[in-house]
Amino acid sequence: MKLYCLSGHPTLPCNVLKFKSTTIMLDCGLDTTAALYFLPLPLVHSPRLSKLPGWVSKDGAVNLEKELKECSGRVFVDSQPEFCLPEKELLDLSTIDVILISNYHCMMALPYITEHTGFTGTVYATEPTLQIGRLLMEELVTFMERVPKAQAATCWKNKEIQRLLPGPLKDAVDVWSWRKCYSVQEVNSALSKVQLVGYSQKELFGAVQVTPLSSGYSLGSSNWIIQSHYEKVSYVSGSSLLTTHPQPMEQSSLKNSDVLILTGLTQIPTANPDGMLGEFCSNLAMTIRAGGNVLVPCYSSGVIYDLLECLYQFMDSANLGSTPFYFISPVANSSLEFSQIFAEWLCQNKQSKVYLPEPPFPHAELIQTNKLKHYPSIHGDFSSEFRQPCVVFTGHPSLRFGDVVHFMELWGKSSLNTIIFTEPDFSYLDALAPYQPLAMKCVYCPIDTRLNFHQVSKLLKDIQPLHVVCPEPYTQPPPAQPHRSDLMLELQPPPMAYRRCSVLGLPFRRRYERIHLLPELARSLVPSEIKAGVSVATVSAVLQSKDNKHVLQPVPKPAPVPPSKKRKRVTEEPPEVLNPKPLLSGAVPLEPFLAMLHKNGITEVKVEETADGHILHLQTEDVLIQLEEDATHIICDNNEPLRKPGSELLCG
């Protein structure tokens, strides 16, 4: 059993598990942090960005003025943002049988895998994961297509040139694997390969069964159990024990795992989500009271539901009930609707509201009372209905594309305004770099509800897997806090760590296989009791293996030869079918065996005791016989006439 690691990002995993001749991809996350090396894509012309100077090396030897621009001491690529794909060269991705998706953030690379590698398998995901994943992909495509870039920048990727560039562009890794965004046609084709599954619904292919379990992180998010009759692998990715809007995490089914593959822990282990929510609300209220606007860069699904619910309760108590909220995204309407209709995937408290009937989320009431308005973009109705001070939720959290770029240019020059970062996927300092110098206030309140190290240590003690496999960063303290040994996994035995392009041999062997007997063969067996309650029977049969299923069938009888008057050659006679010899089991007893050798004229025998049994040296014949608990070996040099009788003596 092997694990191929195709992604270096712990929370955007892409691994391939080879298990019982089945090849299973576990998630296909897309690393969008590569977009931070690019200039923002403004929706309307930006005089500031258009006037940025091009980059030329100090000695003038390298001139990339058309590809690279300087801003506040940093260099950015001036072309459409690109993303870092999972590794495609480590193994043949066309051999993948199935892709298991744990949540909608971990499927964003799916079109690159299914449409460009010869993939012919099936993708398994829950319905909310599919539908919200589709929204996020369509939103990403829209962000890119509505601000097309005429030129593509590739010269800077040359190794000789890249090493001359200033940091952090100089240190960017795997730049030749970066790709532009896919098309909506590729999205539709990729998602047509998805087969929907429900929690605890067992899917079988060959002898491997896969089962999704609620992970508690987002709508429809799943952990996966992959098991055969005798082996069990658990895949835990993006899980949460906090009480938020999704169904709670299912833990008991993870017990008794031979191997547990762990990924997708919190990116902010020192930040408490409840504390961050409190800071978010207080900073927002402070800005609104001072007459400023609040910009919240966010994804169009996920934490935004919890933020809106928190603000719904907070704004009235803070006497800010008249402040308008705007949610701007090409998929804003669909996202808000989906959150209300996937009732069976919500926590019990929100499910019960559906039967009252009440909407499970309060943003339905905010929309009805015009406190929350949603728009596909800043153009159209928004420009005529927009009023300040206000709170705007929009994407993309990287600040490189989407409507957020317009608000950064619009509000960045005033210290009355505030940008509040709640998504933990991007460094907020790197996100702000191309907008410097910036007058608006910046607040970092990352809200990550995924498991922290304390929670995951307690979970692993409860479910007790035999072996744990995890990304390398989880096995050592954060580089910025090398003394914090509590921010790493300390387990016995130590976890197996992986990084991008690693290939791990997982530490257990398949010891047993289930084999079915055909009824007619079973009826022919004659069991013999060897001790109370234990019987054995010898069987001679043909083993047929197909689709990872094994069946013992009776040995076929030779076809009868029709009588003939003509004389046949000897070689044409049907082969004689011999009755099978009885099969023996157990260790060879030493003293009776020596007596039998003596009886057959072999008297000079030197006996040596070993850790596994005995070695007999037949000195005259120059033969060694190794007697071990589970094997017997006869070692002789071109003495075939003696080897065969020797083996017959061993069989008694």
N, C-alpha and C positions, 0 to 999 in steps of 0.2 A: 504494500500500500504506500503510495507516494502523494505528497502535496507539493504542487507547483505554485509559487507565489508570483503573481503578475503585477502587483501594485505595491508601491512603497508607502502608501498613505494609510495609516492605521484605521481611520474612520471611513475611508472610501475603498474598501477591500475588493480584490479580485483574485481568487485562488481557484486552483483546479485540483480536484481530488480523484485519484485513480483507485477504484475500490471494486474488487471482484469483477474484473474486466469491463467495468463501467467507468466512463469519464464524466465527471460532474463538475461544472463550474459553479462556484459559490460567490454570487454577486458579480457585478461588473460596474464598479464605481468609476466616475470620471473626475479626475483631479483638475478642478477649475482654478486652482491657485496659480497656475501658469499665466492666467489672464492679468495678474498683477504686474507683469513685466511690460504690459502694453499701455498705450495712451487710451484714455476714455473715448467712447464713441458718442459725441453730442448729437441730440435730436435736432437742434437748430445750430446754425453756424456759430462757432465760438472764436471770436477775434483773439482771445488770449492763447488758446491752443494752437491756432493757425500761425501765430507769430513766434512760436518756440524755435530757438536756433537748432540747426542740425548738428550732429556730433562728428568731430574730426579729431583724430589722435593728436597728442601734443606735438609729435614730430611731423605731423602732416602726412605720414605715410599711408594712413588708412582714412579714407573719406567715405562716410556712410550718411551723409546729410539727408538723403532721401528716405533712408530706412529708420534712423535713430534720431530722437529729439532730446534735448537737455531741458530739465525743469528742476529748479531749486537744488542743483548739485547732483541730480540723478539722471540716468539715461533710460528712455523708454522706447519700445518698438512702435513705430507709426504704421500699423496695419491692423487688419481685423484680428481680434484676440484669438489665440489658439489654446488648446487644452492638451494636457498630458494623458495619453491613452495607456491602458494596461499593456504590458509587454506582449508582443505578438510572435516573437521569435523563439521563445523558450520551448514551446511544443506546438504541434500541428493543431490549430484550433478547429479545423474541420472535423476532427475526431470526437469533439464534445457531443455527448449524448443528450445532456440536459443541463439547463441553467436554473439554479434556484435563487430567487430574489428575496432578500430579507426586508427591504423597505424602499420607498420610492426615491430616496436620495442615492441608493446604491444600485440604480439601474440606468443611470444617465449615459453610460458608455454602450448600452445595448445595441444601438444601430451600427456602431463601428464593428462589433463582434459578429452580429448576425448577417450583415449585408456585405462584408468585405473579407470573409475568411473561408467561405464555402460551408458555413454552418448549416446543418440539415436537421438538427435536433428539435427539442421542445423546451419552452421556457415556462416555469411554474411560478405563479405569483397570486396573491389574493386580489380580490376585485378593487378595494381602495388603492392598493399599491399600483395596480395597472392604470386606473383612471387618473389618479393624482400624478403618477409618473408621466402619463401622457401630457397632462397640463404643463408640467415643468419643462418637458422637452419642447412642446409647441411654443411656450413662452420664450425659451432660449433661442429657438429658430427665428421667432418674430423679432426679438431684440437685435439679432445679427442682420437679418434681411432688410430691415427698414433703414439701416445706416450702412449701405454698402461702401466698401473701400476699393478704389480703383486699382491699387497696387498691392502686391504681396511682398513681404520682406523675407528674404532667405539668405542673403549674403552674410549677415551677421552670425548665422549659425555655423559657418565654417570654423572648425576647431582652431585654426591658426589665428583667425580674426577674433573669435570669442575670448580667447585668453588675453587679448590686448584691451578688452573693454573694461570699464570701471564696474565695481560691484554695485548691486548684487547680480547684474546681468551676466557678469563674468562667471559666476558660480552656478548659474542655472544648469540643471542636469537633464539628460535625455532629450535635448532640444529637437533632435531630428525625429523623435517620435511624436512631437506635438502636431496636432491637426486642427484645421478649421472646423466649424460647426457643421453637422449633418443637415440634410434637407428634410422638409416635412414629408416628402415621399418615402425617404428612408425610415423616418419615424413610424409611419403607418405600416410599412412592410415589416419592420422589426416587431411591432406590437401585435401583428397578426399571428405571430408564432407563439403567443402567450396562451397557456392553458390555465384557467382559473381554478383555484383550490380554496377550501375553507379550513379553518383551524381544526386540527386533529383528523383531517381527512387523509387517509392513506393512499398514496399513489405508488404503484408497483411497476417496475420495468426490470425484466430479468429476475434475478434473485435479490434485488435491492429494493427496499421500501423506503420512501421518503414521507415525512409527516411534518407539516408546519404547526408551530405553537405560537401563541401570542407572546410578543416580546415586551409589550407595555410602552413602547417608545413613540409610535405614531399610528395613525389610522391604518389598520391592516398590516402593521409590521410583524415580522415572523422570525422566530428561531427555527432551526430545522433539525429533525432527527433522521439520520441515514443509517439503516440497519439491515443486516441479513439475519439468518436464523441464529447465528452464534456471535456476531460482532455488532457493536453499536458505536456510531460516531455522532456527536452532537456539535452543531454549529451555532454559536451564540454571537450575534452581531447586532449592535444598536439596540440594547435592552435598557429598560428603566423600571425601577421599583417604586418610583414616586407616583402619587395619585394625581394624574392629569386626565385628559379627555379619552385616551384609548383604553381598551380592555387591559386589565392588569396582566403582569407577566406570569406565564405558566412555568413553574419551577420543578414540580415533582417528576414530570416526564423526562427530565434531564438526568435523573439518577442512573447509576450503573452504566455509565459510559466508559468504553475502553479508551477513547480519545475525545477530548473536548477542544474544538478550535474556537478560540476566543478573540474577538476583534470588536471595534466600534465602541470603546469606552469613552467617557467624557474627555473632551479636549481641554477643559478648564477644571482640573481636579480640586483646586483650592477655592473655587467659587460656589457658593450655595445658591441654587436656583431661586428659592424664596427670597433670599436677601437681595439678589439681583433684580427681582420683580419690584421689590420695595424701592430700590434706588432708581429704577426706571420711572416709576410713578412720581417720585418726589422731584426728580430732575425735570420731568415733563411739566409738572405743575408750576415749578419755579419759573420756567421759561415762558409759559403761557401768561402767567400773572404779570411778567415784565413786558408783555406785548410782543414777544418773539414767537417764531414758528419752530416746530419740532419735526425733524426728518428722521424716519426710522427705516434704514435699508434692510429689507427682509425678503425671504422666499415667499411665494404666494400661497404656501400651505405649511402647516405645522405649528411652530411657536406663535404665529400671528393669531391663531384662534384663542390661545391662552392670554395673549397680550390684550386682545379686544375684550375678553371676559373680565380681566383684571381692571381694565380702564372703565368698563361699564359700572363696576362697583365703586371705583375710586373717584371718578370725576364729579358725581353728584355730591359726595361727602366733602369734596374739596371746593364746592361751589363753582365748578367749572363746567357745568352741564350744558352750557350753550356753545362750547368749543366744537367746531366741526372736525370730524375725522374723514380723511380721504384715503381710499385704498385704490391704487392705480396699478393695473397690470393687464396685459392682453387677456388673461384668464381669470381676472378677479371675480367676475360673476359666477363662473363655473365652480371655482374653488369654494366660495361661500355656500353655494347650493349643495355641493357634494358633502360638505361637512355636516349638513342637516339631514341628508337622506341615507347615510351609511349607519343607521341606528344600531344594527346588530354588532358593529365593530367598536362601539363606544363602551365606556365604563358603565357599571350598573346604574349609577346615579343619573347619568344622562339618558340611558335607555329608558328608565322609568318615566321620564318627562314626555317621551314620544307617545305613551299610552294615556296621557292625561286629557287631551293632547296639548302639548306645549313644544315649541322648538327646543332642541337640546342645548343649543348655544344661544347666548343673549344677543349675538350680533344681528339676529333676525329682528329683534325689537329695535335695535339701534338703526337698522335700515328703514323700518316702518316709521320711526319718528324723525327721520332725516338727519339723525346725528352722525350716521355713517353713510357715506356715499362712495360708490365704486365706479371706476371709469376704465376703459381699455387703454387710454393714453392721455397725455396732457392736451392733445388736440381735441377739437369738437366741443362737447358740452362742458367739459371741465373748465376750459378757459373762460366761459361766460358765468359759471356758477361758483367759481373759486373765490373764497373770502378768507381774510387773515384777521387775527392769528389763528393757526390751525395745526393739526397733526397729520402728516402725510406718511403712509406706509407704502413703500414701493421698492422695486428691485432695480438692479441686482446688488446683493450684499458686497460684491467686489468693488463696486463703484466704477466699473469699467464700461458698462453698457446698461441700457434700460433707461427709464424715465428719471432715475435717481441722478443721472449725470446733469440733467437740466436743472434740478433743484440745487445741486452743489454749486453750479455756476450762478444761479439766481440768488441764493441765500448766503453763500460763502463769505461775502464781503461784510456782513453785519454781525457784530458781537452779540446782538440780541437773540439770534437764532442758535439752535442747538441740534447737533446730529447725535443720535443715540444708537450705538452699535449693540445689537442683541444676538446676532448670529456669530457663533464661535469659529466658523470655517476659515476666516481670513484675518490676517494681522491688520488691525485698524490703522496702525501707523503706515504700513505699506499701501493700504487702500487710499489713504489721504495724500500720499506723496505727490501725485501729479497736480494736486489742487493748491499746493503751497505757493506763496504764503496765504494762510487762511485765518480769517477773523472770527468765524463762528466757533462757538464752544463745542468741544467733543467729549462725549461721555461714553465709557466702555462698560456695558452691563451685559456680558455674555451669559445667555441662558441655555445651558446644556443639561438636559434631564437624564442623559445616559448614565450608566453605572460608573461610580467612582471606585478607587482602589479598595477602600474600606468595605464598600458594599459587595464588590466582586469577591473579595477574600472570604467574606462570610458566606456568600452563595456557594463558593467552591468547597467550603467545609461541609455544607449541608448536602450537596449532591455528590461529592467525592468521586470525581473521575479518576481513572488510573493514570492518565497522562494529559497534560495541557499543552497546547500549541498556541503561540501568540506572536504579535509583531515584536521586533527587537526593542523598540522604545519602551515597551511595558516591563522589560526586565532590568531596567536601570533608572536611576533618578533623572528628573529633567536636567538638561545641561545647565540651565540657569540656576538650579537649586540642587547642586550635587550632594548636599547634606540631608536631603529629604528622602530617606529610605522608605518612608511611609507612602511615597508616591510611585511605588513600583510593586510588581508581583513577587512575593517571596513564598515559594511553595516547596514542598518535598514530595516527590522528586522535583528538581528545578524544571520550570517550563521550557519547552523547545521553542527557540526564537527563530523567526524568519525575517528576511528583508526582500526587497524587490529582486527578482531573478533567482531566489533560493529554490532548491529542490530538496525536500526533506523526506527521508524514509521514516514513516511513522512507526513507533516502537512496539508493534505487536504483530504476531504472525497469526494467520488463519490456521487454526488447529483442527477444526472439524468442518465437515460439509454434510448437508442433508441429502440422502439418497433414497429414492422411492423404489420399492420392490413391486413388480407386477404380480397380481394375485396368483397366477399359475406357478410362478417361481416360488412365491411364499409357501404355497401348499406343498411343494416338494421338499422343503427343509425338514431335517430331523434334528431337533435340538437335543443336546446332552447336558444334563445338569452337572456342573463342575464344583459348585458349592451351593449352599442353601440360598435359593432365590436368584442364582446366576446360571444361565444356560448359554451354551454356544452351539453354533451349527456352521459347518463349512458350506460354502456356496460357490458354484462355478457359473458364471453368467457373463453376458456382454454388457459393458457400461456404455450407455448412450448419453452424451452431454450436448444440450442445445439450449440456447438462451439462458445460460447459467442455471439450468435445471438438469438434474442427473437421475437417470432411471436404469435399474438393473433388469435386463431382459434375459429369458432363457437362451442358452446356446442353441443356435439353429441347427437342425439335423440336416445332414447332407441329402441332396435330392436323390431319389431312387434312380438307378441306371436301368433303362429299358433293356430287356434281353435281345441279344443279337447273334445271328448265326456266324457272322464274320469273326475271325480271330483278331483280338485286340492286342496292341502292344502293352507291355507292362506299365509304361508311363501313363496309359490312359485309364488304369484302374482307379476307382475312387479312393481318396485318402482314407486310411483307417482312423476312425474316431475313437480315441482311447478314453477310458474312464479316468477322471481326474484323480491324482494321488491324494491321499488324506493329508490335510494341512495340520502341522503341529504348532503348538504355542508353548511359551514358557522357557525357562533357562535350562541349559544342558547340565545335568548333574555330573560333577567331576569324577567321583570314584567309580560309578558304574561305567562311565565312558572310558576311563583308563583300563578297567577290567576287560572291556570289549576290544580295545586296541590290542591288549596282551593276547587275548583269545585268537586274534587274527594275525598273530606273528609279529606285532610291532611292540618291542620290549624296551628299547632305549628311548625313554621319554623324560625330558627335563621339564619340570613344572615351575612356572614363575607367577607369583601373585601380583596383580595390578590393582589400581583403584577401581577399575570397571569390571574386574573378573580375573581370568587366568590366561596365561600364554603357555602353550604346550609346544616344545621343540622336539620333533622327531628327528633325532640326531643322525641315524643311519640314512634315513630317506631325505634329510635336509628340507624338512617341511615345518612351517609354523602354523599353529591353529590358535586363533584368538577366540576365547569364549567370553562374551560380554552379556550383560543382562538383556539387552534388546537386539543383539546381533552376533553372528558367528562368521569368522573369516578363515578360509584355508588359503595359505600363501605358499605356493610352490613354484619352482623354476622349471618350466617345460616338463612337468611330471603329470601330464593329464591322466595316464593310467592309474595313478594313485589318487588324484584329486576326486574323481568320480566315486570310487569306492569309499573314500573318506567322507564325502558328503552323505553317502547312503548310511554309513555307520552313525553319523550324527543324527540322522532321521530315525535311527533305531529299526 
